Amino acid sequence: MIKTKIKEYRRERKMSQEELAKLVKVRRETIGHLENGKYNPSLKLALDIAKVFGTTVEDMFEYVDE
């Protein structure tokens, strides 16, 4: 399972799921699924999201062995 800090980064910047989705060219639902752990991002999407927040993929996403 992939854990993510997307929601925390968005809230710090007062950014909606819709705004982030437009920046990385996905649907708002995709951002919601990522935040809820129901979807694992492609490498490109992970890189794009990290770039929006000026951080690394390693900081934004964490693999958790269940």
PDBQT receptor file of N, H, CA, C and O in Angstrom, charges set to zero:
ATOM      1  N   MET A   1       0.849  -1.185   0.000  1.00  0.00    +0.000 N 
ATOM      2  CA  MET A   1       0.000   0.000   0.000  1.00  0.00    +0.000 C 
ATOM      3  C   MET A   1       0.888   1.240   0.000  1.00  0.00    +0.000 C 
ATOM      4  O   MET A   1       1.957   1.265   0.610  1.00  0.00    +0.000 OA
ATOM      5  N   ILE A   2       0.421   2.248  -0.691  1.00  0.00    +0.000 N 
ATOM      6  H   ILE A   2      -0.447   2.227  -1.187  1.00  0.00    +0.000 HD
ATOM      7  CA  ILE A   2       1.133   3.522  -0.765  1.00  0.00    +0.000 C 
ATOM      8  C   ILE A   2       0.420   4.533   0.131  1.00  0.00    +0.000 C 
ATOM      9  O   ILE A   2      -0.770   4.794  -0.051  1.00  0.00    +0.000 OA
ATOM     10  N   LYS A   3       1.139   5.097   1.090  1.00  0.00    +0.000 N 
ATOM     11  H   LYS A   3       2.105   4.885   1.237  1.00  0.00    +0.000 HD
ATOM     12  CA  LYS A   3       0.611   6.195   1.907  1.00  0.00    +0.000 C 
ATOM     13  C   LYS A   3       1.098   7.492   1.281  1.00  0.00    +0.000 C 
ATOM     14  O   LYS A   3       2.197   7.557   0.730  1.00  0.00    +0.000 OA
ATOM     15  N   THR A   4       0.271   8.517   1.372  1.00  0.00    +0.000 N 
ATOM     16  H   THR A   4      -0.621   8.465   1.820  1.00  0.00    +0.000 HD
ATOM     17  CA  THR A   4       0.617   9.783   0.746  1.00  0.00    +0.000 C 
ATOM     18  C   THR A   4       0.372  10.965   1.672  1.00  0.00    +0.000 C 
ATOM     19  O   THR A   4      -0.456  10.899   2.581  1.00  0.00    +0.000 OA
ATOM     20  N   LYS A   5       1.095  12.034   1.430  1.00  0.00    +0.000 N 
ATOM     21  H   LYS A   5       1.768  12.088   0.691  1.00  0.00    +0.000 HD
ATOM     22  CA  LYS A   5       0.931  13.274   2.190  1.00  0.00    +0.000 C 
ATOM     23  C   LYS A   5       0.238  14.343   1.338  1.00  0.00    +0.000 C 
ATOM     24  O   LYS A   5       0.304  15.530   1.657  1.00  0.00    +0.000 OA
ATOM     25  N   ILE A   6      -0.414  13.930   0.273  1.00  0.00    +0.000 N 
ATOM     26  H   ILE A   6      -0.468  12.965   0.014  1.00  0.00    +0.000 HD
ATOM     27  CA  ILE A   6      -1.042  14.896  -0.636  1.00  0.00    +0.000 C 
ATOM     28  C   ILE A   6      -2.011  15.805   0.119  1.00  0.00    +0.000 C 
ATOM     29  O   ILE A   6      -1.964  17.026  -0.033  1.00  0.00    +0.000 OA
ATOM     30  N   LYS A   7      -2.880  15.220   0.923  1.00  0.00    +0.000 N 
ATOM     31  H   LYS A   7      -2.918  14.229   1.046  1.00  0.00    +0.000 HD
ATOM     32  CA  LYS A   7      -3.888  16.013   1.626  1.00  0.00    +0.000 C 
ATOM     33  C   LYS A   7      -3.228  17.062   2.528  1.00  0.00    +0.000 C 
ATOM     34  O   LYS A   7      -3.670  18.210   2.574  1.00  0.00    +0.000 OA
ATOM     35  N   GLU A   8      -2.178  16.667   3.241  1.00  0.00    +0.000 N 
ATOM     36  H   GLU A   8      -1.819  15.735   3.204  1.00  0.00    +0.000 HD
ATOM     37  CA  GLU A   8      -1.492  17.609   4.125  1.00  0.00    +0.000 C 
ATOM     38  C   GLU A   8      -0.869  18.759   3.331  1.00  0.00    +0.000 C 
ATOM     39  O   GLU A   8      -0.987  19.922   3.716  1.00  0.00    +0.000 OA
ATOM     40  N   TYR A   9      -0.212  18.430   2.231  1.00  0.00    +0.000 N 
ATOM     41  H   TYR A   9      -0.116  17.485   1.918  1.00  0.00    +0.000 HD
ATOM     42  CA  TYR A   9       0.400  19.465   1.395  1.00  0.00    +0.000 C 
ATOM     43  C   TYR A   9      -0.668  20.389   0.806  1.00  0.00    +0.000 C 
ATOM     44  O   TYR A   9      -0.479  21.604   0.752  1.00  0.00    +0.000 OA
ATOM     45  N   ARG A  10      -1.784  19.813   0.367  1.00  0.00    +0.000 N 
ATOM     46  H   ARG A  10      -1.937  18.825   0.411  1.00  0.00    +0.000 HD
ATOM     47  CA  ARG A  10      -2.862  20.641  -0.192  1.00  0.00    +0.000 C 
ATOM     48  C   ARG A  10      -3.411  21.604   0.853  1.00  0.00    +0.000 C 
ATOM     49  O   ARG A  10      -3.606  22.788   0.579  1.00  0.00    +0.000 OA
ATOM     50  N   ARG A  11      -3.656  21.088   2.040  1.00  0.00    +0.000 N 
ATOM     51  H   ARG A  11      -3.498  20.126   2.262  1.00  0.00    +0.000 HD
ATOM     52  CA  ARG A  11      -4.237  21.928   3.096  1.00  0.00    +0.000 C 
ATOM     53  C   ARG A  11      -3.296  23.048   3.504  1.00  0.00    +0.000 C 
ATOM     54  O   ARG A  11      -3.738  24.169   3.754  1.00  0.00    +0.000 OA
ATOM     55  N   GLU A  12      -2.005  22.758   3.575  1.00  0.00    +0.000 N 
ATOM     56  H   GLU A  12      -1.645  21.848   3.372  1.00  0.00    +0.000 HD
ATOM     57  CA  GLU A  12      -1.023  23.794   3.903  1.00  0.00    +0.000 C 
ATOM     58  C   GLU A  12      -1.092  24.947   2.906  1.00  0.00    +0.000 C 
ATOM     59  O   GLU A  12      -0.887  26.107   3.264  1.00  0.00    +0.000 OA
ATOM     60  N   ARG A  13      -1.380  24.614   1.664  1.00  0.00    +0.000 N 
ATOM     61  H   ARG A  13      -1.546  23.671   1.373  1.00  0.00    +0.000 HD
ATOM     62  CA  ARG A  13      -1.406  25.623   0.600  1.00  0.00    +0.000 C 
ATOM     63  C   ARG A  13      -2.819  26.085   0.245  1.00  0.00    +0.000 C 
ATOM     64  O   ARG A  13      -3.016  26.842  -0.705  1.00  0.00    +0.000 OA
ATOM     65  N   LYS A  14      -3.803  25.616   1.028  1.00  0.00    +0.000 N 
ATOM     66  H   LYS A  14      -3.643  25.001   1.800  1.00  0.00    +0.000 HD
ATOM     67  CA  LYS A  14      -5.210  25.964   0.788  1.00  0.00    +0.000 C 
ATOM     68  C   LYS A  14      -5.613  25.679  -0.658  1.00  0.00    +0.000 C 
ATOM     69  O   LYS A  14      -6.240  26.504  -1.322  1.00  0.00    +0.000 OA
ATOM     70  N   MET A  15      -5.237  24.496  -1.123  1.00  0.00    +0.000 N 
ATOM     71  H   MET A  15      -4.727  23.826  -0.584  1.00  0.00    +0.000 HD
ATOM     72  CA  MET A  15      -5.495  24.068  -2.495  1.00  0.00    +0.000 C 
ATOM     73  C   MET A  15      -6.576  22.982  -2.491  1.00  0.00    +0.000 C 
ATOM     74  O   MET A  15      -6.539  22.069  -1.666  1.00  0.00    +0.000 OA
ATOM     75  N   SER A  16      -7.522  23.083  -3.400  1.00  0.00    +0.000 N 
ATOM     76  H   SER A  16      -7.552  23.825  -4.070  1.00  0.00    +0.000 HD
ATOM     77  CA  SER A  16      -8.569  22.066  -3.503  1.00  0.00    +0.000 C 
ATOM     78  C   SER A  16      -8.077  20.876  -4.322  1.00  0.00    +0.000 C 
ATOM     79  O   SER A  16      -7.074  20.956  -5.031  1.00  0.00    +0.000 OA
ATOM     80  N   GLN A  17      -8.804  19.781  -4.204  1.00  0.00    +0.000 N 
ATOM     81  H   GLN A  17      -9.619  19.716  -3.628  1.00  0.00    +0.000 HD
ATOM     82  CA  GLN A  17      -8.493  18.612  -5.031  1.00  0.00    +0.000 C 
ATOM     83  C   GLN A  17      -8.618  18.979  -6.507  1.00  0.00    +0.000 C 
ATOM     84  O   GLN A  17      -7.806  18.556  -7.329  1.00  0.00    +0.000 OA
ATOM     85  N   GLU A  18      -9.624  19.757  -6.832  1.00  0.00    +0.000 N 
ATOM     86  H   GLU A  18     -10.284  20.101  -6.164  1.00  0.00    +0.000 HD
ATOM     87  CA  GLU A  18      -9.856  20.180  -8.216  1.00  0.00    +0.000 C 
ATOM     88  C   GLU A  18      -8.674  20.980  -8.756  1.00  0.00    +0.000 C 
ATOM     89  O   GLU A  18      -8.242  20.762  -9.888  1.00  0.00    +0.000 OA
ATOM     90  N   GLU A  19      -8.154  21.897  -7.959  1.00  0.00    +0.000 N 
ATOM     91  H   GLU A  19      -8.504  22.074  -7.039  1.00  0.00    +0.000 HD
ATOM     92  CA  GLU A  19      -7.008  22.706  -8.400  1.00  0.00    +0.000 C 
ATOM     93  C   GLU A  19      -5.785  21.839  -8.658  1.00  0.00    +0.000 C 
ATOM     94  O   GLU A  19      -5.102  22.004  -9.669  1.00  0.00    +0.000 OA
ATOM     95  N   LEU A  20      -5.509  20.911  -7.740  1.00  0.00    +0.000 N 
ATOM     96  H   LEU A  20      -6.064  20.777  -6.919  1.00  0.00    +0.000 HD
ATOM     97  CA  LEU A  20      -4.368  20.016  -7.935  1.00  0.00    +0.000 C 
ATOM     98  C   LEU A  20      -4.578  19.142  -9.158  1.00  0.00    +0.000 C 
ATOM     99  O   LEU A  20      -3.658  18.939  -9.949  1.00  0.00    +0.000 OA
ATOM    100  N   ALA A  21      -5.777  18.631  -9.312  1.00  0.00    +0.000 N 
ATOM    101  H   ALA A  21      -6.525  18.795  -8.669  1.00  0.00    +0.000 HD
ATOM    102  CA  ALA A  21      -6.090  17.773 -10.462  1.00  0.00    +0.000 C 
ATOM    103  C   ALA A  21      -5.818  18.497 -11.781  1.00  0.00    +0.000 C 
ATOM    104  O   ALA A  21      -5.247  17.915 -12.703  1.00  0.00    +0.000 OA
ATOM    105  N   LYS A  22      -6.222  19.751 -11.871  1.00  0.00    +0.000 N 
ATOM    106  H   LYS A  22      -6.686  20.223 -11.122  1.00  0.00    +0.000 HD
ATOM    107  CA  LYS A  22      -5.984  20.522 -13.097  1.00  0.00    +0.000 C 
ATOM    108  C   LYS A  22      -4.494  20.705 -13.355  1.00  0.00    +0.000 C 
ATOM    109  O   LYS A  22      -4.046  20.626 -14.499  1.00  0.00    +0.000 OA
ATOM    110  N   LEU A  23      -3.721  20.951 -12.290  1.00  0.00    +0.000 N 
ATOM    111  H   LEU A  23      -4.084  21.015 -11.361  1.00  0.00    +0.000 HD
ATOM    112  CA  LEU A  23      -2.277  21.158 -12.445  1.00  0.00    +0.000 C 
ATOM    113  C   LEU A  23      -1.555  19.913 -12.953  1.00  0.00    +0.000 C 
ATOM    114  O   LEU A  23      -0.584  20.018 -13.703  1.00  0.00    +0.000 OA
ATOM    115  N   VAL A  24      -2.027  18.733 -12.547  1.00  0.00    +0.000 N 
ATOM    116  H   VAL A  24      -2.816  18.647 -11.938  1.00  0.00    +0.000 HD
ATOM    117  CA  VAL A  24      -1.348  17.491 -12.942  1.00  0.00    +0.000 C 
ATOM    118  C   VAL A  24      -2.126  16.725 -14.012  1.00  0.00    +0.000 C 
ATOM    119  O   VAL A  24      -1.774  15.604 -14.376  1.00  0.00    +0.000 OA
ATOM    120  N   LYS A  25      -3.196  17.362 -14.507  1.00  0.00    +0.000 N 
ATOM    121  H   LYS A  25      -3.482  18.273 -14.211  1.00  0.00    +0.000 HD
ATOM    122  CA  LYS A  25      -3.970  16.837 -15.640  1.00  0.00    +0.000 C 
ATOM    123  C   LYS A  25      -4.591  15.463 -15.383  1.00  0.00    +0.000 C 
ATOM    124  O   LYS A  25      -4.453  14.534 -16.179  1.00  0.00    +0.000 OA
ATOM    125  N   VAL A  26      -5.286  15.369 -14.229  1.00  0.00    +0.000 N 
ATOM    126  H   VAL A  26      -5.397  16.124 -13.582  1.00  0.00    +0.000 HD
ATOM    127  CA  VAL A  26      -6.086  14.182 -13.929  1.00  0.00    +0.000 C 
ATOM    128  C   VAL A  26      -7.447  14.663 -13.435  1.00  0.00    +0.000 C 
ATOM    129  O   VAL A  26      -7.663  15.861 -13.250  1.00  0.00    +0.000 OA
ATOM    130  N   ARG A  27      -8.364  13.712 -13.223  1.00  0.00    +0.000 N 
ATOM    131  H   ARG A  27      -8.188  12.740 -13.373  1.00  0.00    +0.000 HD
ATOM    132  CA  ARG A  27      -9.678  14.064 -12.689  1.00  0.00    +0.000 C 
ATOM    133  C   ARG A  27      -9.586  14.281 -11.182  1.00  0.00    +0.000 C 
ATOM    134  O   ARG A  27      -8.709  13.724 -10.522  1.00  0.00    +0.000 OA
ATOM    135  N   ARG A  28     -10.480  15.079 -10.649  1.00  0.00    +0.000 N 
ATOM    136  H   ARG A  28     -11.192  15.532 -11.185  1.00  0.00    +0.000 HD
ATOM    137  CA  ARG A  28     -10.518  15.326  -9.212  1.00  0.00    +0.000 C 
ATOM    138  C   ARG A  28     -10.675  14.023  -8.436  1.00  0.00    +0.000 C 
ATOM    139  O   ARG A  28     -10.095  13.861  -7.363  1.00  0.00    +0.000 OA
ATOM    140  N   GLU A  29     -11.454  13.104  -8.977  1.00  0.00    +0.000 N 
ATOM    141  H   GLU A  29     -11.926  13.237  -9.849  1.00  0.00    +0.000 HD
ATOM    142  CA  GLU A  29     -11.671  11.818  -8.326  1.00  0.00    +0.000 C 
ATOM    143  C   GLU A  29     -10.369  11.047  -8.139  1.00  0.00    +0.000 C 
ATOM    144  O   GLU A  29     -10.203  10.333  -7.150  1.00  0.00    +0.000 OA
ATOM    145  N   THR A  30      -9.450  11.189  -9.084  1.00  0.00    +0.000 N 
ATOM    146  H   THR A  30      -9.585  11.769  -9.887  1.00  0.00    +0.000 HD
ATOM    147  CA  THR A  30      -8.151  10.521  -8.978  1.00  0.00    +0.000 C 
ATOM    148  C   THR A  30      -7.396  11.026  -7.761  1.00  0.00    +0.000 C 
ATOM    149  O   THR A  30      -6.795  10.237  -7.032  1.00  0.00    +0.000 OA
ATOM    150  N   ILE A  31      -7.420  12.332  -7.534  1.00  0.00    +0.000 N 
ATOM    151  H   ILE A  31      -7.909  12.973  -8.126  1.00  0.00    +0.000 HD
ATOM    152  CA  ILE A  31      -6.749  12.900  -6.364  1.00  0.00    +0.000 C 
ATOM    153  C   ILE A  31      -7.395  12.358  -5.093  1.00  0.00    +0.000 C 
ATOM    154  O   ILE A  31      -6.694  11.994  -4.148  1.00  0.00    +0.000 OA
ATOM    155  N   GLY A  32      -8.712  12.302  -5.061  1.00  0.00    +0.000 N 
ATOM    156  H   GLY A  32      -9.281  12.598  -5.828  1.00  0.00    +0.000 HD
ATOM    157  CA  GLY A  32      -9.427  11.753  -3.909  1.00  0.00    +0.000 C 
ATOM    158  C   GLY A  32      -9.045  10.305  -3.641  1.00  0.00    +0.000 C 
ATOM    159  O   GLY A  32      -8.823   9.918  -2.494  1.00  0.00    +0.000 OA
ATOM    160  N   HIS A  33      -8.968   9.510  -4.693  1.00  0.00    +0.000 N 
ATOM    161  H   HIS A  33      -9.149   9.824  -5.626  1.00  0.00    +0.000 HD
ATOM    162  CA  HIS A  33      -8.586   8.100  -4.544  1.00  0.00    +0.000 C 
ATOM    163  C   HIS A  33      -7.153   7.966  -4.041  1.00  0.00    +0.000 C 
ATOM    164  O   HIS A  33      -6.857   7.101  -3.217  1.00  0.00    +0.000 OA
ATOM    165  N   LEU A  34      -6.279   8.814  -4.532  1.00  0.00    +0.000 N 
ATOM    166  H   LEU A  34      -6.519   9.516  -5.202  1.00  0.00    +0.000 HD
ATOM    167  CA  LEU A  34      -4.890   8.795  -4.051  1.00  0.00    +0.000 C 
ATOM    168  C   LEU A  34      -4.840   9.126  -2.561  1.00  0.00    +0.000 C 
ATOM    169  O   LEU A  34      -4.151   8.452  -1.795  1.00  0.00    +0.000 OA
ATOM    170  N   GLU A  35      -5.558  10.147  -2.158  1.00  0.00    +0.000 N 
ATOM    171  H   GLU A  35      -6.118  10.695  -2.780  1.00  0.00    +0.000 HD
ATOM    172  CA  GLU A  35      -5.544  10.571  -0.758  1.00  0.00    +0.000 C 
ATOM    173  C   GLU A  35      -6.131   9.507   0.165  1.00  0.00    +0.000 C 
ATOM    174  O   GLU A  35      -5.730   9.398   1.323  1.00  0.00    +0.000 OA
ATOM    175  N   ASN A  36      -7.073   8.730  -0.341  1.00  0.00    +0.000 N 
ATOM    176  H   ASN A  36      -7.400   8.819  -1.282  1.00  0.00    +0.000 HD
ATOM    177  CA  ASN A  36      -7.729   7.703   0.466  1.00  0.00    +0.000 C 
ATOM    178  C   ASN A  36      -7.068   6.335   0.350  1.00  0.00    +0.000 C 
ATOM    179  O   ASN A  36      -7.565   5.357   0.908  1.00  0.00    +0.000 OA
ATOM    180  N   GLY A  37      -5.952   6.259  -0.371  1.00  0.00    +0.000 N 
ATOM    181  H   GLY A  37      -5.548   7.054  -0.824  1.00  0.00    +0.000 HD
ATOM    182  CA  GLY A  37      -5.232   5.000  -0.496  1.00  0.00    +0.000 C 
ATOM    183  C   GLY A  37      -5.903   3.966  -1.374  1.00  0.00    +0.000 C 
ATOM    184  O   GLY A  37      -5.623   2.773  -1.257  1.00  0.00    +0.000 OA
ATOM    185  N   LYS A  38      -6.787   4.411  -2.254  1.00  0.00    +0.000 N 
ATOM    186  H   LYS A  38      -7.015   5.380  -2.349  1.00  0.00    +0.000 HD
ATOM    187  CA  LYS A  38      -7.512   3.481  -3.130  1.00  0.00    +0.000 C 
ATOM    188  C   LYS A  38      -6.905   3.388  -4.523  1.00  0.00    +0.000 C 
ATOM    189  O   LYS A  38      -7.412   2.665  -5.381  1.00  0.00    +0.000 OA
ATOM    190  N   TYR A  39      -5.823   4.120  -4.743  1.00  0.00    +0.000 N 
ATOM    191  H   TYR A  39      -5.412   4.707  -4.046  1.00  0.00    +0.000 HD
ATOM    192  CA  TYR A  39      -5.208   4.158  -6.076  1.00  0.00    +0.000 C 
ATOM    193  C   TYR A  39      -3.727   4.423  -5.914  1.00  0.00    +0.000 C 
ATOM    194  O   TYR A  39      -3.330   5.308  -5.157  1.00  0.00    +0.000 OA
ATOM    195  N   ASN A  40      -2.904   3.662  -6.620  1.00  0.00    +0.000 N 
ATOM    196  H   ASN A  40      -3.226   2.943  -7.236  1.00  0.00    +0.000 HD
ATOM    197  CA  ASN A  40      -1.460   3.895  -6.637  1.00  0.00    +0.000 C 
ATOM    198  C   ASN A  40      -1.116   4.686  -7.887  1.00  0.00    +0.000 C 
ATOM    199  O   ASN A  40      -1.507   4.303  -8.989  1.00  0.00    +0.000 OA
ATOM    200  N   PRO A  41      -0.391   5.782  -7.729  1.00  0.00    +0.000 N 
ATOM    201  CA  PRO A  41      -0.103   6.628  -8.885  1.00  0.00    +0.000 C 
ATOM    202  C   PRO A  41       0.956   6.023  -9.799  1.00  0.00    +0.000 C 
ATOM    203  O   PRO A  41       1.794   5.229  -9.372  1.00  0.00    +0.000 OA
ATOM    204  N   SER A  42       0.893   6.415 -11.053  1.00  0.00    +0.000 N 
ATOM    205  H   SER A  42       0.211   7.060 -11.400  1.00  0.00    +0.000 HD
ATOM    206  CA  SER A  42       1.983   6.076 -11.967  1.00  0.00    +0.000 C 
ATOM    207  C   SER A  42       3.205   6.881 -11.530  1.00  0.00    +0.000 C 
ATOM    208  O   SER A  42       3.081   7.845 -10.776  1.00  0.00    +0.000 OA
ATOM    209  N   LEU A  43       4.357   6.490 -11.996  1.00  0.00    +0.000 N 
ATOM    210  H   LEU A  43       4.457   5.707 -12.609  1.00  0.00    +0.000 HD
ATOM    211  CA  LEU A  43       5.570   7.230 -11.654  1.00  0.00    +0.000 C 
ATOM    212  C   LEU A  43       5.465   8.668 -12.140  1.00  0.00    +0.000 C 
ATOM    213  O   LEU A  43       5.849   9.593 -11.424  1.00  0.00    +0.000 OA
ATOM    214  N   LYS A  44       4.947   8.867 -13.350  1.00  0.00    +0.000 N 
ATOM    215  H   LYS A  44       4.634   8.116 -13.931  1.00  0.00    +0.000 HD
ATOM    216  CA  LYS A  44       4.810  10.223 -13.898  1.00  0.00    +0.000 C 
ATOM    217  C   LYS A  44       3.889  11.069 -13.032  1.00  0.00    +0.000 C 
ATOM    218  O   LYS A  44       4.204  12.222 -12.738  1.00  0.00    +0.000 OA
ATOM    219  N   LEU A  45       2.756  10.513 -12.621  1.00  0.00    +0.000 N 
ATOM    220  H   LEU A  45       2.499   9.577 -12.860  1.00  0.00    +0.000 HD
ATOM    221  CA  LEU A  45       1.822  11.272 -11.787  1.00  0.00    +0.000 C 
ATOM    222  C   LEU A  45       2.457  11.591 -10.441  1.00  0.00    +0.000 C 
ATOM    223  O   LEU A  45       2.309  12.708  -9.945  1.00  0.00    +0.000 OA
ATOM    224  N   ALA A  46       3.153  10.646  -9.847  1.00  0.00    +0.000 N 
ATOM    225  H   ALA A  46       3.273   9.739 -10.250  1.00  0.00    +0.000 HD
ATOM    226  CA  ALA A  46       3.832  10.887  -8.568  1.00  0.00    +0.000 C 
ATOM    227  C   ALA A  46       4.850  12.013  -8.704  1.00  0.00    +0.000 C 
ATOM    228  O   ALA A  46       4.933  12.887  -7.841  1.00  0.00    +0.000 OA
ATOM    229  N   LEU A  47       5.618  11.993  -9.779  1.00  0.00    +0.000 N 
ATOM    230  H   LEU A  47       5.551  11.283 -10.481  1.00  0.00    +0.000 HD
ATOM    231  CA  LEU A  47       6.608  13.049 -10.024  1.00  0.00    +0.000 C 
ATOM    232  C   LEU A  47       5.931  14.403 -10.232  1.00  0.00    +0.000 C 
ATOM    233  O   LEU A  47       6.386  15.419  -9.708  1.00  0.00    +0.000 OA
ATOM    234  N   ASP A  48       4.843  14.409 -10.999  1.00  0.00    +0.000 N 
ATOM    235  H   ASP A  48       4.473  13.583 -11.425  1.00  0.00    +0.000 HD
ATOM    236  CA  ASP A  48       4.122  15.660 -11.261  1.00  0.00    +0.000 C 
ATOM    237  C   ASP A  48       3.566  16.256  -9.973  1.00  0.00    +0.000 C 
ATOM    238  O   ASP A  48       3.657  17.464  -9.758  1.00  0.00    +0.000 OA
ATOM    239  N   ILE A  49       2.993  15.421  -9.119  1.00  0.00    +0.000 N 
ATOM    240  H   ILE A  49       2.919  14.439  -9.293  1.00  0.00    +0.000 HD
ATOM    241  CA  ILE A  49       2.434  15.906  -7.854  1.00  0.00    +0.000 C 
ATOM    242  C   ILE A  49       3.544  16.452  -6.962  1.00  0.00    +0.000 C 
ATOM    243  O   ILE A  49       3.405  17.531  -6.386  1.00  0.00    +0.000 OA
ATOM    244  N   ALA A  50       4.633  15.717  -6.847  1.00  0.00    +0.000 N 
ATOM    245  H   ALA A  50       4.745  14.840  -7.315  1.00  0.00    +0.000 HD
ATOM    246  CA  ALA A  50       5.757  16.173  -6.026  1.00  0.00    +0.000 C 
ATOM    247  C   ALA A  50       6.288  17.509  -6.534  1.00  0.00    +0.000 C 
ATOM    248  O   ALA A  50       6.638  18.384  -5.742  1.00  0.00    +0.000 OA
ATOM    249  N   LYS A  51       6.346  17.664  -7.846  1.00  0.00    +0.000 N 
ATOM    250  H   LYS A  51       6.061  16.953  -8.489  1.00  0.00    +0.000 HD
ATOM    251  CA  LYS A  51       6.845  18.907  -8.441  1.00  0.00    +0.000 C 
ATOM    252  C   LYS A  51       5.949  20.091  -8.092  1.00  0.00    +0.000 C 
ATOM    253  O   LYS A  51       6.444  21.181  -7.805  1.00  0.00    +0.000 OA
ATOM    254  N   VAL A  52       4.633  19.884  -8.115  1.00  0.00    +0.000 N 
ATOM    255  H   VAL A  52       4.231  18.999  -8.348  1.00  0.00    +0.000 HD
ATOM    256  CA  VAL A  52       3.697  20.956  -7.765  1.00  0.00    +0.000 C 
ATOM    257  C   VAL A  52       3.992  21.491  -6.368  1.00  0.00    +0.000 C 
ATOM    258  O   VAL A  52       3.904  22.695  -6.124  1.00  0.00    +0.000 OA
ATOM    259  N   PHE A  53       4.341  20.591  -5.457  1.00  0.00    +0.000 N 
ATOM    260  H   PHE A  53       4.412  19.613  -5.655  1.00  0.00    +0.000 HD
ATOM    261  CA  PHE A  53       4.571  20.986  -4.067  1.00  0.00    +0.000 C 
ATOM    262  C   PHE A  53       6.042  21.254  -3.752  1.00  0.00    +0.000 C 
ATOM    263  O   PHE A  53       6.382  21.549  -2.606  1.00  0.00    +0.000 OA
ATOM    264  N   GLY A  54       6.903  21.157  -4.736  1.00  0.00    +0.000 N 
ATOM    265  H   GLY A  54       6.627  20.918  -5.667  1.00  0.00    +0.000 HD
ATOM    266  CA  GLY A  54       8.312  21.450  -4.527  1.00  0.00    +0.000 C 
ATOM    267  C   GLY A  54       8.992  20.481  -3.584  1.00  0.00    +0.000 C 
ATOM    268  O   GLY A  54       9.850  20.873  -2.793  1.00  0.00    +0.000 OA
ATOM    269  N   THR A  55       8.616  19.231  -3.666  1.00  0.00    +0.000 N 
ATOM    270  H   THR A  55       7.919  18.912  -4.309  1.00  0.00    +0.000 HD
ATOM    271  CA  THR A  55       9.196  18.208  -2.802  1.00  0.00    +0.000 C 
ATOM    272  C   THR A  55       9.584  16.992  -3.632  1.00  0.00    +0.000 C 
ATOM    273  O   THR A  55       9.494  17.013  -4.860  1.00  0.00    +0.000 OA
ATOM    274  N   THR A  56      10.012  15.946  -2.965  1.00  0.00    +0.000 N 
ATOM    275  H   THR A  56      10.085  15.928  -1.968  1.00  0.00    +0.000 HD
ATOM    276  CA  THR A  56      10.418  14.731  -3.662  1.00  0.00    +0.000 C 
ATOM    277  C   THR A  56       9.311  13.677  -3.596  1.00  0.00    +0.000 C 
ATOM    278  O   THR A  56       8.432  13.730  -2.737  1.00  0.00    +0.000 OA
ATOM    279  N   VAL A  57       9.374  12.738  -4.506  1.00  0.00    +0.000 N 
ATOM    280  H   VAL A  57      10.088  12.694  -5.204  1.00  0.00    +0.000 HD
ATOM    281  CA  VAL A  57       8.433  11.620  -4.494  1.00  0.00    +0.000 C 
ATOM    282  C   VAL A  57       8.575  10.855  -3.175  1.00  0.00    +0.000 C 
ATOM    283  O   VAL A  57       7.582  10.413  -2.597  1.00  0.00    +0.000 OA
ATOM    284  N   GLU A  58       9.811  10.704  -2.708  1.00  0.00    +0.000 N 
ATOM    285  H   GLU A  58      10.618  11.063  -3.178  1.00  0.00    +0.000 HD
ATOM    286  CA  GLU A  58      10.055   9.968  -1.467  1.00  0.00    +0.000 C 
ATOM    287  C   GLU A  58       9.405  10.641  -0.263  1.00  0.00    +0.000 C 
ATOM    288  O   GLU A  58       8.965   9.966   0.668  1.00  0.00    +0.000 OA
ATOM    289  N   ASP A  59       9.344  11.975  -0.281  1.00  0.00    +0.000 N 
ATOM    290  H   ASP A  59       9.701  12.524  -1.037  1.00  0.00    +0.000 HD
ATOM    291  CA  ASP A  59       8.686  12.676   0.817  1.00  0.00    +0.000 C 
ATOM    292  C   ASP A  59       7.165  12.621   0.682  1.00  0.00    +0.000 C 
ATOM    293  O   ASP A  59       6.453  12.541   1.683  1.00  0.00    +0.000 OA
ATOM    294  N   MET A  60       6.680  12.664  -0.530  1.00  0.00    +0.000 N 
ATOM    295  H   MET A  60       7.258  12.729  -1.343  1.00  0.00    +0.000 HD
ATOM    296  CA  MET A  60       5.246  12.697  -0.788  1.00  0.00    +0.000 C 
ATOM    297  C   MET A  60       4.569  11.337  -0.617  1.00  0.00    +0.000 C 
ATOM    298  O   MET A  60       3.426  11.256  -0.165  1.00  0.00    +0.000 OA
ATOM    299  N   PHE A  61       5.283  10.272  -0.982  1.00  0.00    +0.000 N 
ATOM    300  H   PHE A  61       6.211  10.338  -1.349  1.00  0.00    +0.000 HD
ATOM    301  CA  PHE A  61       4.718   8.931  -0.973  1.00  0.00    +0.000 C 
ATOM    302  C   PHE A  61       5.587   7.975  -0.170  1.00  0.00    +0.000 C 
ATOM    303  O   PHE A  61       6.813   8.086  -0.162  1.00  0.00    +0.000 OA
ATOM    304  N   GLU A  62       4.930   7.028   0.509  1.00  0.00    +0.000 N 
ATOM    305  H   GLU A  62       3.934   6.938   0.502  1.00  0.00    +0.000 HD
ATOM    306  CA  GLU A  62       5.655   6.038   1.292  1.00  0.00    +0.000 C 
ATOM    307  C   GLU A  62       5.019   4.662   1.075  1.00  0.00    +0.000 C 
ATOM    308  O   GLU A  62       3.798   4.515   1.139  1.00  0.00    +0.000 OA
ATOM    309  N   TYR A  63       5.851   3.673   0.822  1.00  0.00    +0.000 N 
ATOM    310  H   TYR A  63       6.843   3.793   0.771  1.00  0.00    +0.000 HD
ATOM    311  CA  TYR A  63       5.352   2.305   0.670  1.00  0.00    +0.000 C 
ATOM    312  C   TYR A  63       5.237   1.663   2.043  1.00  0.00    +0.000 C 
ATOM    313  O   TYR A  63       6.194   1.664   2.818  1.00  0.00    +0.000 OA
ATOM    314  N   VAL A  64       4.063   1.116   2.342  1.00  0.00    +0.000 N 
ATOM    315  H   VAL A  64       3.286   1.116   1.713  1.00  0.00    +0.000 HD
ATOM    316  CA  VAL A  64       3.833   0.451   3.623  1.00  0.00    +0.000 C 
ATOM    317  C   VAL A  64       3.487  -1.004   3.338  1.00  0.00    +0.000 C 
ATOM    318  O   VAL A  64       2.506  -1.293   2.652  1.00  0.00    +0.000 OA
ATOM    319  N   ASP A  65       4.283  -1.904   3.859  1.00  0.00    +0.000 N 
ATOM    320  H   ASP A  65       5.080  -1.669   4.416  1.00  0.00    +0.000 HD
ATOM    321  CA  ASP A  65       4.051  -3.341   3.664  1.00  0.00    +0.000 C 
ATOM    322  C   ASP A  65       3.002  -3.802   4.653  1.00  0.00    +0.000 C 
ATOM    323  O   ASP A  65       3.198  -3.717   5.866  1.00  0.00    +0.000 OA
ATOM    324  N   GLU A  66       1.890  -4.290   4.135  1.00  0.00    +0.000 N 
ATOM    325  H   GLU A  66       1.731  -4.360   3.150  1.00  0.00    +0.000 HD
ATOM    326  CA  GLU A  66       0.786  -4.716   5.012  1.00  0.00    +0.000 C 
ATOM    327  C   GLU A  66       0.918  -6.176   5.366  1.00  0.00    +0.000 C 
ATOM    328  O   GLU A  66       0.084  -6.713   6.095  1.00  0.00    +0.000 OA
TER     329      GLU A  66
